[in-house]
């Protein structure tokens, strides 16, 4: 059914969990060493990671960082297990992108349920269009383009885009996780609009040669500024931690944009004086479709009763 990586410092628990997961049809690579797990992350794709927080030889946070920056696995969900669910550690794994935190001991059915939820998200057609979420990103655009760039910018009426093809020639995509959401934010614009923002935000001289490389770098810098400002706004105003991840370019209208979530694409058009409009696109999912509320997160401790020997 799916390819899983299992990491746990207990040999008996490791073998037992691996056997139970294989019995329901999953392919499981099990490791008692964090270093061995890191080597596999470099070379192979896994659909779900199940990590013990206290392996010993390598920090679980180093492993989650490696997952989030590896091209094969950056979008794969993570389940963390721990015998000591302390608030500080839970907050840290939330920021690191964990989808669930399982407090030992727990029933095997609990783990299996979470794996199935991650492999088969519920109601993915809904998307994450919570007004708090959209408003936070709109405020970030106004701050970056309007205040820092001193450009008059106005948001138009949002609409749902059919498909995932690029609307404009220059597109910069940044992936987002945490705060109860996962997915991508995309900035799509015409080269003339980007040139306008280049001069206002970064002091670009219009007499300089406008190369494709410069356009790509500028688009990435702007979408990273927007994502960073959005993270600050969410944390300050809502107590929500959303972490921007890898960013990348798609050059050319009509090309496929590799969104990190299977959901509808919400598009907000922005107008700027004497130039083409640009578009901010969201393709996001709410974890289990829970409401986006202050303090919510995609990671949560699961304290179902269970006996570790049952595993």
C-alpha positions as CSV (number, residue, x, y, z in Angstrom):
1,X,0.0,0.0,0.0
2,X,2.6,2.5,1.1
3,X,6.3,2.8,1.8
4,X,7.1,3.7,5.4
5,X,10.3,4.5,7.3
6,X,10.2,3.5,11.0
7,X,12.8,4.7,13.5
8,X,12.8,3.6,17.1
9,X,15.6,3.0,19.7
10,X,13.8,-0.1,21.1
11,X,14.7,-3.3,19.1
12,X,11.6,-5.2,20.4
13,X,9.2,-2.4,19.7
14,X,10.8,-1.8,16.3
15,X,10.4,-5.3,15.2
16,X,6.8,-5.6,16.5
17,X,5.6,-2.4,14.9
18,X,7.3,-3.3,11.6
19,X,5.6,-6.7,11.6
20,X,2.2,-5.2,12.4
21,X,2.5,-2.6,9.6
22,X,3.6,-5.2,7.1
23,X,0.7,-7.4,8.1
24,X,-1.7,-4.7,6.8
25,X,0.1,-4.4,3.5
26,X,2.7,-1.6,4.0
27,X,6.4,-1.8,3.0
28,X,8.4,-0.9,6.0
29,X,12.1,-0.1,6.4
30,X,12.9,-0.1,10.1
31,X,16.0,1.4,11.8
32,X,17.2,1.6,15.4
33,X,19.9,4.1,14.3
34,X,19.2,7.7,13.3
35,X,22.3,7.7,11.1
36,X,21.1,4.8,9.1
37,X,17.7,6.5,8.7
38,X,19.4,9.7,7.4
39,X,21.2,7.7,4.8
40,X,18.0,6.2,3.5
41,X,16.3,9.7,3.4
42,X,19.0,10.8,0.9
43,X,18.4,7.9,-1.5
44,X,14.8,6.8,-1.4
45,X,11.2,8.2,-1.2
46,X,8.9,7.3,1.7
47,X,5.2,8.0,1.9
48,X,5.2,8.4,5.7
49,X,7.9,8.7,8.4
50,X,7.4,7.3,11.9
51,X,10.2,8.6,14.2
52,X,11.1,8.1,17.8
53,X,11.9,11.4,19.4
54,X,14.5,9.9,21.6
55,X,16.7,7.6,19.5
56,X,20.0,8.9,20.8
57,X,22.6,9.0,18.1
58,X,20.9,11.7,16.0
59,X,18.4,14.3,17.0
60,X,14.9,13.8,15.7
61,X,14.9,17.4,14.7
62,X,17.9,16.9,12.5
63,X,16.0,14.1,10.8
64,X,12.9,16.2,10.2
65,X,15.1,19.0,8.8
66,X,16.7,16.5,6.4
67,X,13.2,15.3,5.3
68,X,11.9,18.9,4.7
69,X,15.0,19.8,2.6
70,X,15.3,16.5,0.6
71,X,13.8,16.7,-2.9
72,X,12.5,13.1,-2.6
73,X,10.8,13.5,0.7
74,X,10.1,17.2,1.5
75,X,6.3,16.6,1.2
76,X,6.1,13.3,3.1
77,X,4.2,13.5,6.4
78,X,5.9,12.7,9.7
79,X,4.6,11.0,12.8
80,X,6.6,11.4,16.0
81,X,6.6,9.0,19.0
82,X,7.8,9.9,22.5
83,X,7.8,8.6,26.0
84,X,8.1,12.2,27.3
85,X,5.5,14.5,25.7
86,X,6.8,17.7,27.3
87,X,5.3,21.0,26.0
88,X,8.6,22.3,24.9
89,X,9.4,19.2,22.8
90,X,5.9,19.1,21.3
91,X,6.1,22.7,20.3
92,X,9.5,22.0,18.6
93,X,8.2,19.1,16.6
94,X,5.2,21.1,15.6
95,X,7.5,23.7,14.1
96,X,9.5,20.9,12.5
97,X,6.5,19.8,10.5
98,X,5.2,16.7,12.4
99,X,1.6,15.8,11.6
100,X,1.0,13.7,14.8
101,X,2.7,13.2,18.1
102,X,2.0,9.8,19.7
103,X,2.7,9.6,23.4
104,X,4.0,6.1,24.5
105,X,2.5,3.7,25.4
106,X,-0.3,3.7,22.7
107,X,-2.4,1.1,21.0
108,X,-1.2,-0.1,17.6
109,X,-4.7,0.8,16.2
110,X,-3.9,4.5,17.1
111,X,-0.8,4.5,15.0
112,X,-2.5,2.6,12.1
113,X,-5.3,5.1,12.1
114,X,-3.0,8.1,11.9
115,X,-1.0,6.5,9.0
116,X,-4.2,5.9,7.1
117,X,-5.4,9.5,7.7
118,X,-2.1,10.8,6.2
119,X,-2.2,8.5,3.3
120,X,-5.9,9.2,2.6
121,X,-6.7,12.8,3.6
122,X,-10.3,13.4,4.4
123,X,-12.3,15.7,2.0
124,X,-9.4,17.1,0.1
125,X,-11.7,19.0,-2.2
126,X,-12.5,21.5,0.5
127,X,-9.2,23.2,0.7
128,X,-8.1,25.7,3.4
129,X,-9.9,28.9,2.6
130,X,-10.5,30.0,6.2
131,X,-10.9,33.9,6.3
132,X,-8.2,34.2,8.9
133,X,-5.7,32.4,6.7
134,X,-6.5,34.4,3.5
135,X,-6.5,37.7,5.4
136,X,-3.1,37.0,6.9
137,X,-1.5,36.5,3.5
138,X,-3.3,39.5,2.0
139,X,-1.9,41.6,4.8
140,X,1.6,40.2,4.1
141,X,1.3,41.2,0.4
142,X,0.2,44.7,1.3
143,X,3.1,45.1,3.7
144,X,5.8,43.8,1.4
145,X,4.6,45.4,-1.9
146,X,2.7,48.4,-0.5
147,X,4.7,49.5,2.5
148,X,8.3,48.2,1.7
149,X,8.0,48.9,-2.0
150,X,5.8,52.0,-1.7
151,X,3.6,50.7,-4.5
152,X,-0.2,51.3,-4.4
153,X,-1.6,47.8,-4.5
154,X,-5.2,46.7,-4.3
155,X,-6.7,43.2,-3.9
156,X,-9.5,42.2,-6.3
157,X,-12.2,39.6,-6.0
158,X,-10.8,36.1,-5.3
159,X,-11.7,33.2,-7.6
160,X,-11.1,29.5,-7.9
161,X,-8.8,28.5,-10.7
162,X,-9.5,25.4,-12.8
163,X,-6.5,23.2,-12.9
164,X,-3.0,24.0,-11.8
165,X,-1.5,25.7,-14.8
166,X,0.4,29.0,-14.4
167,X,-1.5,32.2,-15.2
168,X,1.6,34.3,-16.0
169,X,5.1,34.0,-17.2
170,X,7.0,34.3,-13.9
171,X,5.9,32.1,-11.0
172,X,7.5,31.7,-7.6
173,X,6.2,28.9,-5.3
174,X,6.9,28.4,-1.6
175,X,5.7,25.4,0.5
176,X,4.0,25.9,3.8
177,X,3.5,23.6,6.8
178,X,2.3,24.0,10.4
179,X,-0.6,25.9,12.0
180,X,-3.1,23.2,10.9
181,X,-2.3,23.6,7.2
182,X,0.0,22.2,4.5
183,X,0.4,23.2,0.9
184,X,1.8,26.0,-1.2
185,X,1.7,29.7,-1.9
186,X,2.4,30.9,-5.4
187,X,3.1,34.4,-6.7
188,X,2.4,34.7,-10.4
189,X,3.2,37.8,-12.4
190,X,4.0,39.4,-15.8
191,X,7.7,40.3,-16.3
192,X,6.8,44.0,-16.6
193,X,5.1,43.9,-13.2
194,X,8.1,42.2,-11.7
195,X,10.4,44.8,-13.2
196,X,8.3,47.5,-11.4
197,X,8.7,45.7,-8.1
198,X,12.4,45.1,-8.7
199,X,13.0,48.9,-8.9
200,X,10.8,49.7,-5.9
201,X,11.8,46.9,-3.6
202,X,15.5,46.3,-4.5
203,X,16.6,49.5,-6.2
204,X,17.0,47.8,-9.6
205,X,18.2,50.2,-12.3
206,X,15.9,49.9,-15.4
207,X,18.9,50.5,-17.6
208,X,20.5,47.3,-16.4
209,X,19.9,44.1,-18.4
210,X,16.8,42.2,-17.2
211,X,17.9,38.6,-17.5
212,X,15.8,35.5,-16.9
213,X,18.0,34.6,-14.0
214,X,17.4,38.0,-12.4
215,X,13.7,37.6,-12.9
216,X,13.7,34.2,-11.2
217,X,15.8,35.3,-8.3
218,X,13.6,38.4,-7.7
219,X,10.4,36.4,-7.8
220,X,11.8,34.0,-5.3
221,X,12.9,36.8,-3.0
222,X,9.5,38.5,-3.1
223,X,7.5,35.3,-2.4
224,X,9.9,34.5,0.5
225,X,9.4,38.0,1.9
226,X,5.6,37.5,1.7
227,X,5.7,34.1,3.3
228,X,8.1,35.4,6.0
229,X,5.8,38.4,6.8
230,X,2.8,36.1,6.8
231,X,4.5,33.9,9.4
232,X,5.2,36.9,11.6
233,X,1.5,38.1,11.2
234,X,0.0,34.7,12.1
235,X,2.3,34.3,15.1
236,X,1.7,37.8,16.4
237,X,-2.0,38.1,15.8
238,X,-3.3,34.5,16.0
239,X,-0.7,32.5,17.9
240,X,-0.4,30.2,14.8
241,X,3.0,29.0,13.6
242,X,3.2,28.4,9.8
243,X,6.7,27.6,8.5
244,X,7.7,28.4,4.9
245,X,9.7,25.6,3.3
246,X,11.4,25.2,0.0
247,X,10.8,27.8,-2.8
248,X,11.2,27.3,-6.5
249,X,10.3,28.8,-9.9
250,X,8.1,27.9,-12.8
251,X,8.8,30.0,-15.8
252,X,6.1,30.2,-18.5
253,X,2.4,30.7,-18.6
254,X,0.4,27.5,-19.1
255,X,3.0,25.3,-17.4
256,X,2.1,23.0,-14.5
257,X,2.7,24.4,-11.0
258,X,3.8,21.6,-8.6
259,X,1.5,22.5,-5.6
260,X,2.2,20.5,-2.5
261,X,-1.5,19.7,-1.8
262,X,-4.3,18.2,-3.8
263,X,-6.9,20.9,-3.3
264,X,-8.7,23.7,-5.3
265,X,-6.5,26.7,-6.1
266,X,-7.8,30.0,-4.6
267,X,-6.5,33.0,-6.6
268,X,-6.5,36.6,-5.4
269,X,-5.7,39.2,-8.1
270,X,-3.8,42.4,-7.2
271,X,-3.6,45.5,-9.3
272,X,-0.7,47.9,-9.4
273,X,-0.6,51.3,-11.2
274,X,0.6,51.4,-14.9
275,X,1.4,47.6,-15.0
276,X,-0.1,44.2,-15.4
277,X,-1.9,42.7,-12.3
278,X,-0.3,39.9,-10.4
279,X,-1.8,36.9,-8.6
280,X,-1.4,35.3,-5.2
281,X,-2.5,31.7,-5.3
282,X,-3.3,29.3,-2.4
283,X,-3.4,25.5,-2.7
284,X,-3.7,24.4,0.9
285,X,-5.3,21.8,3.1
286,X,-6.4,22.0,6.7
287,X,-5.3,19.0,8.8
288,X,-8.4,16.8,9.1
289,X,-10.4,19.9,8.2
290,X,-10.2,21.3,11.8
291,X,-11.0,25.0,12.1
292,X,-8.1,27.3,12.0
293,X,-8.2,28.8,15.5
294,X,-5.6,30.6,17.7
295,X,-3.1,28.0,19.0
296,X,-4.1,25.3,16.6
297,X,-1.5,23.1,14.9
298,X,-1.3,20.1,12.6
299,X,0.7,18.3,15.4
300,X,-1.2,17.1,18.5
301,X,-0.4,14.6,21.2
302,X,-2.5,11.4,21.0
303,X,-2.9,9.9,24.5
304,X,-5.1,6.9,23.7
305,X,-4.8,4.2,26.3
306,X,-2.7,1.2,25.4
307,X,-0.1,-1.2,26.5
308,X,3.4,-1.1,24.9
309,X,3.5,-4.9,25.2
310,X,0.5,-5.0,22.9
311,X,2.7,-3.6,20.1
